[in-house]
Amino acid sequence: MVPYWTYSRTGRCSDISPREEFRLERLYRLRTQMTEAKEVLKRKADEEKEIAREAVDESAARIARSIGDTLDRTERGCSARQLRQDHSYRIRLERERTKRERVLETKEDLARSHHRELVRAKKDEQVLEKLRQRHRSSMVKEERRREQKALDEAAGRTFYPKGGDE
């Protein structure tokens, strides 16, 4: 049996009266849009987090190179002034790395927060989808009941015509 009505991807019901339309359809569509928007935000936050992680890794690599360069200079012999400059440069790199780590932590917190919001939005959407499915099944049952009633009445009229010759 082909259903008498269906829900399209846009969320609108076709071939049913406004009385039979799912009352929470607008809310369902809004929740779906919110979920999609939150997915975009989460993806963006994850990308920013990865960029921040790469910046921290790059800072750590620069510090390691600086230490290596200082050791090479020390082995070859260098002035105390050069050692002080290398030390100052390394301190500046450490501060930069620390700052980038704080930025990374902030980005990770933001990504976790977006993830929690996305999970919450998906749960809300699932609840509404379940209500929507229940509504659909009740509408199908109601339509089948009406059809059966009409068939029973038609069958009754054929066996018991009006003004009958009983």
C-alpha positions as CSV (number, residue, x, y, z in Angstrom):
1,M,0.0,0.0,0.0
2,V,1.4,3.4,-1.0
3,P,1.3,6.0,1.8
4,Y,-1.2,8.8,1.2
5,W,1.2,11.4,2.3
6,T,4.9,11.8,2.8
7,Y,7.4,14.2,4.3
8,S,9.8,15.7,1.8
9,R,13.4,16.6,2.6
10,T,12.3,20.3,3.0
11,G,10.1,19.1,5.9
12,R,6.7,19.9,4.3
13,C,3.9,17.4,4.3
14,S,2.3,16.7,1.0
15,D,-1.3,15.5,0.3
16,I,-2.5,16.0,3.8
17,S,-4.7,18.5,5.4
18,P,-3.3,21.2,7.7
19,R,-5.1,19.4,10.6
20,E,-3.1,16.3,9.9
21,E,0.2,18.0,9.5
22,F,2.9,17.4,12.2
23,R,2.5,20.3,14.5
24,L,6.1,20.4,15.5
25,E,7.3,20.5,11.8
26,R,8.6,24.0,12.0
27,L,10.4,23.3,15.2
28,Y,11.9,20.2,13.6
29,R,13.1,22.1,10.6
30,L,14.6,24.8,12.9
31,R,16.4,22.2,15.0
32,T,17.8,20.5,11.9
33,Q,19.1,23.9,10.6
34,M,20.6,24.6,14.0
35,T,22.3,21.2,14.0
36,E,23.8,21.8,10.6
37,A,25.0,25.3,11.7
38,K,26.6,23.7,14.8
39,E,28.3,21.1,12.7
40,V,29.9,23.9,10.6
41,L,31.0,25.7,13.8
42,K,32.5,22.5,15.2
43,R,34.4,21.9,12.0
44,K,35.7,25.4,12.0
45,A,36.8,25.2,15.6
46,D,38.6,21.9,14.9
47,E,40.4,23.5,12.0
48,E,41.4,26.5,14.1
49,K,42.6,24.1,16.8
50,E,44.8,22.2,14.3
51,I,46.3,25.5,13.1
52,A,47.1,26.4,16.7
53,R,48.6,23.0,17.3
54,E,50.8,23.4,14.3
55,A,51.9,26.8,15.6
56,V,52.9,25.2,18.9
57,D,54.8,22.5,17.2
58,E,56.6,25.0,15.0
59,S,57.6,27.0,18.1
60,A,58.9,23.9,19.8
61,A,60.9,23.1,16.6
62,R,62.4,26.6,16.6
63,I,63.4,26.2,20.2
64,A,65.1,22.9,19.5
65,R,66.9,24.4,16.5
66,S,68.0,27.3,18.7
67,I,69.4,25.0,21.3
68,G,71.2,23.0,18.7
69,D,72.7,26.1,17.1
70,T,73.9,27.3,20.6
71,L,75.5,24.0,21.2
72,D,77.3,24.1,17.9
73,R,78.5,27.6,18.5
74,T,79.7,26.6,22.0
75,E,81.7,23.7,20.6
76,R,83.3,25.9,17.9
77,G,83.9,28.6,20.5
78,C,81.9,31.8,20.7
79,S,81.8,34.9,22.8
80,A,79.8,35.4,26.0
81,R,77.8,38.1,24.2
82,Q,76.7,35.6,21.6
83,L,75.7,33.1,24.3
84,R,73.6,35.9,26.1
85,Q,71.9,36.7,22.8
86,D,71.1,33.0,22.2
87,H,69.8,32.7,25.7
88,S,67.6,35.9,25.2
89,Y,66.3,34.5,21.9
90,R,65.5,31.2,23.5
91,I,63.6,32.9,26.3
92,R,61.6,34.9,23.7
93,L,60.8,31.7,21.8
94,E,59.7,30.0,25.1
95,R,57.4,32.9,25.8
96,E,56.0,32.7,22.3
97,R,55.5,28.9,22.6
98,T,53.7,29.4,26.0
99,K,51.5,32.1,24.4
100,R,50.7,29.7,21.5
101,E,49.9,26.9,24.0
102,R,47.4,29.1,25.8
103,V,45.8,29.9,22.4
104,L,45.7,26.2,21.7
105,E,44.0,25.5,25.0
106,T,41.4,28.1,24.3
107,K,40.8,26.7,20.8
108,E,40.5,23.1,22.3
109,D,38.0,24.4,24.9
110,L,36.0,26.1,22.2
111,A,36.0,22.9,20.1
112,R,34.9,20.8,23.1
113,S,32.1,23.3,23.8
114,H,30.9,23.2,20.1
115,H,31.1,19.4,20.3
116,R,28.9,19.3,23.4
117,E,26.4,21.7,21.7
118,L,26.3,19.6,18.6
119,V,25.7,16.4,20.6
120,R,22.9,18.1,22.5
121,A,21.4,19.5,19.2
122,K,21.5,16.0,17.6
123,K,19.7,14.5,20.7
124,D,17.0,17.1,20.4
125,E,16.7,16.5,16.7
126,Q,16.4,12.7,17.4
127,V,13.6,13.3,19.9
128,L,11.7,15.4,17.4
129,E,12.3,12.8,14.7
130,K,10.9,10.1,16.9
131,L,7.8,12.3,17.6
132,R,7.5,12.9,13.8
133,Q,7.7,9.1,13.1
134,R,5.0,8.4,15.8
135,H,2.9,11.1,14.2
136,R,3.4,9.5,10.8
137,S,2.4,6.0,12.0
138,S,-0.6,7.3,13.8
139,M,-1.7,9.1,10.6
140,V,-1.3,5.9,8.6
141,K,-3.3,4.0,11.2
142,E,-6.0,6.6,11.1
143,E,-6.1,6.6,7.3
144,R,-6.3,2.8,7.3
145,R,-9.1,2.9,9.9
146,R,-11.0,5.4,7.7
147,E,-10.5,3.2,4.6
148,Q,-11.6,0.1,6.4
149,K,-14.7,1.9,7.7
150,A,-15.5,3.1,4.2
151,L,-15.0,-0.5,2.8
152,D,-17.2,-1.9,5.6
153,E,-19.9,0.6,4.9
154,A,-19.7,-0.1,1.1
155,A,-19.9,-3.9,1.8
156,G,-22.8,-3.4,4.1
157,R,-24.7,-1.4,1.5
158,T,-24.3,-4.2,-1.1
159,F,-25.6,-6.8,1.3
160,Y,-28.2,-4.6,2.9
161,P,-29.5,-2.1,0.3
162,K,-31.6,0.9,1.6
163,G,-35.3,0.4,1.5
164,G,-34.4,-3.3,1.5
165,D,-36.5,-6.2,0.3
166,E,-36.0,-8.2,3.4
